[in-house]
Amino acid sequence: MNVEFKTNMGHQASIRELIKSDAKQVLEYLKIVGGETNYLLIDERGIELNINEEEDIIDRYFKHPISLLIGCFIGDEIVAIANFTVSDKLRIRHIAKVGVSVKKKFWRQKIGYKMMEILIDYAKKNHQLNIIQLAVRADNFSAISLYETHGFKYVGTMPKAMKLEGKFYDHNLMFLDV
């Protein structure tokens, strides 16, 4: 898969599956986005894995029959990552969990929108999947708007889902029936 498009600012962007050789850049990306916003579950430390461990994670996604890990590149720079995770457990194999992050300097350029569009299209083409689910911080109105634009519905709230500097934040639980 390789999807080319222009961002709202006119940048030529490319979305493709991440591969093992992207591991170092993925780890650096996660530290950057983790430090740019407190909406994510990670902070400026990223996910604190070494390159070999990250290569293994990327390889598992790459080899999984349904799960997907994609990156958006402008030139050689990763500017966004999205993951689409499906359990191997038979009774919940029809549900995909999705996560999307975009570097702050590329917010509001339709990159997250395009990533979601690709993941939803991928899910619709896979006849095993019926539901895409996600959790988003309840005060992350831009992300909620993005998900609603794609047809996601609010189904509930997980109170105190995140604790940051002694303050709790709720998560909205959302799903899309594909």
C-alpha beads as a LAMMPS data file, in Angstrom:
LAMMPS data file: protein, C-alpha beads

178 atoms
177 bonds

1 atom types
1 bond types

-500.0 500.0 xlo xhi
-500.0 500.0 ylo yhi
-500.0 500.0 zlo zhi

Masses

1 110.0

Atoms # bond

1 1 1 0.000 0.000 0.000
2 1 1 1.249 3.453 -0.896
3 1 1 -1.154 6.395 -0.916
4 1 1 0.061 9.754 -2.199
5 1 1 -1.780 13.012 -1.461
6 1 1 -1.255 16.725 -0.900
7 1 1 -1.792 18.189 2.568
8 1 1 -3.795 21.374 3.117
9 1 1 -0.471 23.262 3.138
10 1 1 0.546 21.756 -0.204
11 1 1 3.083 19.231 1.081
12 1 1 3.403 16.027 -0.939
13 1 1 2.660 13.217 1.525
14 1 1 2.853 9.459 1.298
15 1 1 1.160 6.875 3.525
16 1 1 2.503 3.334 3.652
17 1 1 2.848 0.363 5.964
18 1 1 5.711 0.728 8.390
19 1 1 8.544 -1.776 8.097
20 1 1 11.351 -2.899 10.417
21 1 1 13.843 -0.422 8.992
22 1 1 11.538 2.403 10.186
23 1 1 11.968 1.381 13.853
24 1 1 14.519 4.027 14.868
25 1 1 12.527 6.814 13.266
26 1 1 9.282 5.525 14.841
27 1 1 10.848 5.636 18.316
28 1 1 12.061 9.197 17.710
29 1 1 8.625 10.193 16.369
30 1 1 6.876 8.813 19.471
31 1 1 9.106 10.870 21.765
32 1 1 8.312 13.994 19.766
33 1 1 4.527 13.562 19.688
34 1 1 4.500 12.391 23.302
35 1 1 6.142 15.646 24.313
36 1 1 3.936 17.868 22.137
37 1 1 0.570 17.068 23.656
38 1 1 -0.854 15.493 26.774
39 1 1 -3.787 13.946 24.897
40 1 1 -1.746 10.810 24.183
41 1 1 -0.991 7.975 26.590
42 1 1 2.749 8.518 26.064
43 1 1 4.942 11.449 27.051
44 1 1 8.316 12.762 25.885
45 1 1 9.885 9.410 26.822
46 1 1 7.918 7.730 24.022
47 1 1 7.385 4.025 24.571
48 1 1 10.842 3.354 26.038
49 1 1 11.768 0.405 23.854
50 1 1 15.044 -0.289 22.119
51 1 1 15.286 -0.526 18.339
52 1 1 15.200 -4.348 18.318
53 1 1 12.024 -4.394 20.415
54 1 1 10.381 -1.830 18.122
55 1 1 11.455 -3.815 15.058
56 1 1 9.709 -6.867 16.568
57 1 1 6.493 -4.882 17.110
58 1 1 6.541 -3.502 13.570
59 1 1 7.263 -6.977 12.199
60 1 1 4.314 -8.470 14.131
61 1 1 2.004 -5.851 12.605
62 1 1 3.481 -6.449 9.156
63 1 1 2.999 -10.232 9.399
64 1 1 -0.434 -10.133 11.093
65 1 1 -3.220 -11.142 8.718
66 1 1 -5.410 -8.143 9.669
67 1 1 -3.683 -5.657 12.018
68 1 1 -2.048 -2.702 10.306
69 1 1 0.563 -0.087 11.237
70 1 1 0.919 2.827 8.829
71 1 1 2.986 5.967 8.696
72 1 1 2.570 9.226 6.845
73 1 1 5.784 10.631 5.400
74 1 1 6.619 14.054 4.053
75 1 1 9.928 13.487 2.367
76 1 1 11.765 11.109 4.697
77 1 1 10.095 12.449 7.864
78 1 1 7.384 10.493 9.671
79 1 1 4.673 13.054 10.422
80 1 1 1.876 10.698 11.548
81 1 1 1.339 7.113 12.641
82 1 1 -1.859 5.106 12.875
83 1 1 -2.390 1.589 14.119
84 1 1 -5.226 -0.805 13.588
85 1 1 -5.081 -3.702 16.048
86 1 1 -7.158 -6.866 15.906
87 1 1 -7.130 -9.520 18.612
88 1 1 -6.334 -13.136 17.822
89 1 1 -9.074 -14.178 20.274
90 1 1 -11.887 -15.725 18.238
91 1 1 -14.803 -14.082 20.067
92 1 1 -13.508 -10.530 19.565
93 1 1 -11.719 -10.956 16.255
94 1 1 -14.444 -8.869 14.570
95 1 1 -13.348 -5.710 16.468
96 1 1 -10.426 -3.477 15.514
97 1 1 -8.947 -0.888 17.863
98 1 1 -7.556 2.214 16.236
99 1 1 -5.094 4.895 17.292
100 1 1 -3.817 7.925 15.385
101 1 1 -1.202 10.574 16.182
102 1 1 0.140 13.477 14.133
103 1 1 3.101 15.770 14.788
104 1 1 1.836 19.118 16.039
105 1 1 3.314 21.165 13.179
106 1 1 1.167 19.067 10.807
107 1 1 -2.153 19.347 12.687
108 1 1 -5.144 20.584 10.667
109 1 1 -3.622 19.562 7.358
110 1 1 -6.020 16.619 6.783
111 1 1 -3.323 14.051 7.550
112 1 1 -5.267 12.460 10.421
113 1 1 -8.378 12.549 8.238
114 1 1 -6.587 10.699 5.426
115 1 1 -5.117 8.135 7.834
116 1 1 -8.595 7.400 9.252
117 1 1 -10.038 7.164 5.745
118 1 1 -7.444 4.533 4.816
119 1 1 -8.034 2.510 8.001
120 1 1 -11.821 2.575 7.584
121 1 1 -11.561 1.551 3.921
122 1 1 -9.204 -1.253 4.940
123 1 1 -11.711 -2.455 7.553
124 1 1 -14.623 -2.373 5.107
125 1 1 -12.673 -4.524 2.641
126 1 1 -11.916 -7.093 5.348
127 1 1 -15.081 -9.127 5.803
128 1 1 -13.988 -10.411 9.214
129 1 1 -14.271 -6.949 10.768
130 1 1 -17.555 -5.448 11.932
131 1 1 -16.545 -2.771 14.441
132 1 1 -13.777 -0.212 14.858
133 1 1 -13.427 1.119 18.383
134 1 1 -11.355 3.817 20.019
135 1 1 -10.939 5.827 23.187
136 1 1 -10.261 9.554 23.034
137 1 1 -9.754 12.031 25.827
138 1 1 -13.113 13.716 26.408
139 1 1 -11.627 17.221 26.060
140 1 1 -9.825 16.484 22.771
141 1 1 -12.492 18.163 20.669
142 1 1 -10.483 18.207 17.423
143 1 1 -9.968 14.443 17.517
144 1 1 -13.594 13.817 18.494
145 1 1 -14.714 15.952 15.552
146 1 1 -12.442 13.981 13.217
147 1 1 -13.907 10.687 14.408
148 1 1 -17.502 11.955 14.193
149 1 1 -16.833 13.178 10.640
150 1 1 -15.954 9.588 9.768
151 1 1 -19.178 8.287 11.345
152 1 1 -17.945 7.175 14.767
153 1 1 -20.584 7.214 17.485
154 1 1 -20.144 7.972 21.169
155 1 1 -21.053 4.960 23.326
156 1 1 -19.906 5.938 26.792
157 1 1 -17.320 7.450 29.071
158 1 1 -14.497 5.846 30.982
159 1 1 -14.120 8.116 34.007
160 1 1 -10.629 8.874 35.276
161 1 1 -9.070 7.050 32.304
162 1 1 -5.924 9.181 32.421
163 1 1 -4.075 10.773 35.334
164 1 1 -1.755 13.645 34.564
165 1 1 -0.002 15.656 37.260
166 1 1 -2.602 14.670 39.845
167 1 1 -5.606 15.519 37.636
168 1 1 -7.936 12.932 36.117
169 1 1 -9.278 12.998 32.556
170 1 1 -12.181 11.000 31.163
171 1 1 -12.073 9.127 27.857
172 1 1 -14.949 8.970 25.415
173 1 1 -15.483 5.502 23.986
174 1 1 -16.478 5.561 20.326
175 1 1 -17.195 2.967 17.659
176 1 1 -17.912 2.648 13.970
177 1 1 -19.992 -0.178 12.552
178 1 1 -18.340 -1.250 9.298

Bonds

1 1 1 2
2 1 2 3
3 1 3 4
4 1 4 5
5 1 5 6
6 1 6 7
7 1 7 8
8 1 8 9
9 1 9 10
10 1 10 11
11 1 11 12
12 1 12 13
13 1 13 14
14 1 14 15
15 1 15 16
16 1 16 17
17 1 17 18
18 1 18 19
19 1 19 20
20 1 20 21
21 1 21 22
22 1 22 23
23 1 23 24
24 1 24 25
25 1 25 26
26 1 26 27
27 1 27 28
28 1 28 29
29 1 29 30
30 1 30 31
31 1 31 32
32 1 32 33
33 1 33 34
34 1 34 35
35 1 35 36
36 1 36 37
37 1 37 38
38 1 38 39
39 1 39 40
40 1 40 41
41 1 41 42
42 1 42 43
43 1 43 44
44 1 44 45
45 1 45 46
46 1 46 47
47 1 47 48
48 1 48 49
49 1 49 50
50 1 50 51
51 1 51 52
52 1 52 53
53 1 53 54
54 1 54 55
55 1 55 56
56 1 56 57
57 1 57 58
58 1 58 59
59 1 59 60
60 1 60 61
61 1 61 62
62 1 62 63
63 1 63 64
64 1 64 65
65 1 65 66
66 1 66 67
67 1 67 68
68 1 68 69
69 1 69 70
70 1 70 71
71 1 71 72
72 1 72 73
73 1 73 74
74 1 74 75
75 1 75 76
76 1 76 77
77 1 77 78
78 1 78 79
79 1 79 80
80 1 80 81
81 1 81 82
82 1 82 83
83 1 83 84
84 1 84 85
85 1 85 86
86 1 86 87
87 1 87 88
88 1 88 89
89 1 89 90
90 1 90 91
91 1 91 92
92 1 92 93
93 1 93 94
94 1 94 95
95 1 95 96
96 1 96 97
97 1 97 98
98 1 98 99
99 1 99 100
100 1 100 101
101 1 101 102
102 1 102 103
103 1 103 104
104 1 104 105
105 1 105 106
106 1 106 107
107 1 107 108
108 1 108 109
109 1 109 110
110 1 110 111
111 1 111 112
112 1 112 113
113 1 113 114
114 1 114 115
115 1 115 116
116 1 116 117
117 1 117 118
118 1 118 119
119 1 119 120
120 1 120 121
121 1 121 122
122 1 122 123
123 1 123 124
124 1 124 125
125 1 125 126
126 1 126 127
127 1 127 128
128 1 128 129
129 1 129 130
130 1 130 131
131 1 131 132
132 1 132 133
133 1 133 134
134 1 134 135
135 1 135 136
136 1 136 137
137 1 137 138
138 1 138 139
139 1 139 140
140 1 140 141
141 1 141 142
142 1 142 143
143 1 143 144
144 1 144 145
145 1 145 146
146 1 146 147
147 1 147 148
148 1 148 149
149 1 149 150
150 1 150 151
151 1 151 152
152 1 152 153
153 1 153 154
154 1 154 155
155 1 155 156
156 1 156 157
157 1 157 158
158 1 158 159
159 1 159 160
160 1 160 161
161 1 161 162
162 1 162 163
163 1 163 164
164 1 164 165
165 1 165 166
166 1 166 167
167 1 167 168
168 1 168 169
169 1 169 170
170 1 170 171
171 1 171 172
172 1 172 173
173 1 173 174
174 1 174 175
175 1 175 176
176 1 176 177
177 1 177 178
